[in-house]
Amino acid sequence: MTASATDGIKLIASNREAYFDYFIRETYEAGLELVGTEVKALREGRVNLKDAYVVIRNGEAWLMEAHISPYSHGNRYNHDPRRTRRLLLHKREIAKLAAATQERGLTVVPTKLYFKRGRAKVEVAIAKGKKTYDKRETERRRDLERETRAALKSRR
């Protein structure tokens, strides 16, 4: 019996704006260092990656500005929604991310947050910012594909 690639993966949040604002070059899967109420809030799907980014400090990767709302049944021990969270990566992966951030025009952004076999994971990507005309081209291509699908559907 073989397991599929999506076996045990439950998507919590996707940073769709990252795909619109950046050219995604390379992606990495990282674990997250979380407190208990954060995990429970993630299970409720209460997270926003829109303004989040990754910083490399002292050989460690940190997720900044990711908003995980306080757990609904939490008490005074609830977490700070915008606290910095450590990413769990191998040293060589952190070195690659650090080298990428030193290069002009490249940044590291989170693209997805999901549970994989019960563990919270975040997909981070090395990305290059798009110019305004690149964004218009992406939107134009998306509209054209949508119209093509609609035309094919109406033919059937």
VEXDREN-2710 file (C-alpha; in Angstrom, 1 decimal):
% VEXDREN-2710
k/r/px/py/pz
1/MET/0.0/0.0/0.0
2/THR/1.6/3.3/-1.1
3/ALA/0.8/6.7/0.2
4/SER/0.1/9.6/-2.1
5/ALA/1.9/12.9/-2.1
6/THR/-1.1/14.7/-0.6
7/ASP/-1.6/12.1/2.1
8/GLY/-2.3/13.7/5.5
9/ILE/-2.1/17.3/4.2
10/LYS/-4.7/19.8/5.3
11/LEU/-4.4/23.3/3.8
12/ILE/-5.0/26.0/6.4
13/ALA/-4.1/29.2/4.6
14/SER/-2.6/30.2/1.2
15/ASN/-0.9/33.5/0.5
16/ARG/-2.5/34.2/-2.9
17/GLU/-1.1/37.7/-3.0
18/ALA/2.4/36.4/-3.0
19/TYR/1.8/34.6/-6.3
20/PHE/0.4/37.8/-7.7
21/ASP/3.2/40.1/-6.4
22/TYR/6.2/37.9/-6.8
23/PHE/7.9/35.5/-9.3
24/ILE/8.3/32.3/-7.2
25/ARG/11.8/30.8/-7.7
26/GLU/12.2/28.0/-5.2
27/THR/10.1/26.7/-2.3
28/TYR/11.0/25.0/1.0
29/GLU/8.9/23.3/3.6
30/ALA/9.6/24.4/7.2
31/GLY/8.2/23.5/10.5
32/LEU/6.9/26.1/12.9
33/GLU/7.7/26.6/16.6
34/LEU/4.2/27.3/18.1
35/VAL/2.5/27.5/21.5
36/GLY/-0.6/25.5/22.3
37/THR/-3.2/28.1/21.7
38/GLU/-1.6/28.9/18.3
39/VAL/-2.1/25.3/17.1
40/LYS/-5.7/25.4/18.2
41/ALA/-6.3/28.7/16.4
42/LEU/-4.7/27.1/13.3
43/ARG/-7.1/24.2/13.5
44/GLU/-9.9/26.8/13.4
45/GLY/-8.3/28.2/10.3
46/ARG/-7.7/31.7/11.9
47/VAL/-4.5/32.8/10.2
48/ASN/-3.5/35.5/7.7
49/LEU/-0.2/35.3/5.7
50/LYS/-0.9/38.4/3.6
51/ASP/1.8/40.7/5.1
52/ALA/4.1/38.0/6.4
53/TYR/7.8/37.6/5.4
54/VAL/10.8/35.6/6.6
55/VAL/14.0/37.1/8.2
56/ILE/17.3/35.3/8.8
57/ARG/19.0/36.3/12.1
58/ASN/21.9/34.6/13.8
59/GLY/21.6/31.5/11.7
60/GLU/17.9/31.1/12.4
61/ALA/14.9/31.8/10.2
62/TRP/12.0/33.8/11.7
63/LEU/8.4/34.2/10.4
64/MET/7.5/37.9/10.8
65/GLU/4.0/39.6/10.7
66/ALA/2.0/36.4/10.3
67/HIS/-1.3/36.9/12.0
68/ILE/-2.7/34.0/14.0
69/SER/-5.8/35.1/15.7
70/PRO/-6.2/34.3/19.4
71/TYR/-7.9/31.0/20.2
72/SER/-11.6/31.5/20.7
73/HIS/-11.7/29.4/23.9
74/GLY/-8.3/30.6/25.2
75/ASN/-7.9/32.4/28.5
76/ARG/-5.3/34.8/29.8
77/TYR/-2.6/32.5/28.5
78/ASN/-3.6/33.2/24.9
79/HIS/-0.8/34.1/22.5
80/ASP/0.2/37.5/20.9
81/PRO/-1.3/37.3/17.3
82/ARG/1.7/38.9/15.5
83/ARG/4.6/37.5/17.5
84/THR/7.7/36.3/15.6
85/ARG/7.8/32.5/15.2
86/ARG/10.9/30.5/14.6
87/LEU/11.0/28.3/11.4
88/LEU/12.5/24.9/11.7
89/LEU/14.8/24.3/8.8
90/HIS/18.1/22.5/8.1
91/LYS/21.3/24.7/8.4
92/ARG/22.0/24.3/4.6
93/GLU/18.4/25.5/3.8
94/ILE/18.8/28.5/6.1
95/ALA/22.2/29.2/4.4
96/LYS/20.5/29.2/0.9
97/LEU/17.7/31.5/2.1
98/ALA/20.3/33.9/3.7
99/ALA/22.3/33.9/0.4
100/ALA/19.1/34.6/-1.5
101/THR/18.1/37.6/0.7
102/GLN/21.6/39.1/0.2
103/GLU/21.0/39.1/-3.6
104/ARG/19.3/42.3/-4.8
105/GLY/15.6/42.0/-5.5
106/LEU/15.0/38.7/-3.8
107/THR/13.0/38.1/-0.7
108/VAL/11.6/35.1/1.2
109/VAL/7.9/35.0/1.7
110/PRO/5.5/32.3/3.1
111/THR/3.1/30.9/0.4
112/LYS/1.1/28.2/2.3
113/LEU/0.4/27.1/5.8
114/TYR/-0.8/23.5/6.3
115/PHE/-0.9/20.5/8.6
116/LYS/1.1/17.5/7.4
117/ARG/0.5/14.4/9.4
118/GLY/-0.6/16.5/12.4
119/ARG/2.3/18.9/12.3
120/ALA/2.0/22.6/11.3
121/LYS/4.2/23.3/8.2
122/VAL/4.8/26.5/6.3
123/GLU/5.9/26.6/2.7
124/VAL/8.4/29.5/2.2
125/ALA/9.6/30.7/-1.2
126/ILE/12.5/32.6/-2.6
127/ALA/10.8/35.2/-4.7
128/LYS/11.6/38.2/-6.9
129/GLY/9.2/41.2/-6.9
130/LYS/7.1/41.8/-10.0
131/LYS/6.8/45.2/-11.6
132/THR/3.4/46.7/-12.4
133/TYR/3.5/45.6/-16.0
134/ASP/4.3/42.0/-15.0
135/LYS/1.2/42.0/-12.7
136/ARG/-1.0/43.3/-15.6
137/GLU/0.4/40.5/-17.9
138/THR/-0.4/37.9/-15.3
139/GLU/-4.0/39.2/-14.9
140/ARG/-4.4/39.4/-18.7
141/ARG/-3.3/35.8/-19.1
142/ARG/-5.6/34.6/-16.3
143/ASP/-8.6/36.4/-17.9
144/LEU/-7.8/34.9/-21.3
145/GLU/-7.7/31.3/-19.8
146/ARG/-11.0/32.0/-18.0
147/GLU/-12.6/33.1/-21.2
148/THR/-11.2/30.1/-23.1
149/ARG/-12.6/27.7/-20.5
150/ALA/-16.0/29.4/-20.7
151/ALA/-16.0/29.2/-24.5
152/LEU/-15.2/25.4/-24.4
153/LYS/-17.8/24.8/-21.8
154/SER/-20.5/26.6/-23.8
155/ARG/-19.6/24.5/-26.9
156/ARG/-20.3/21.2/-25.1
END
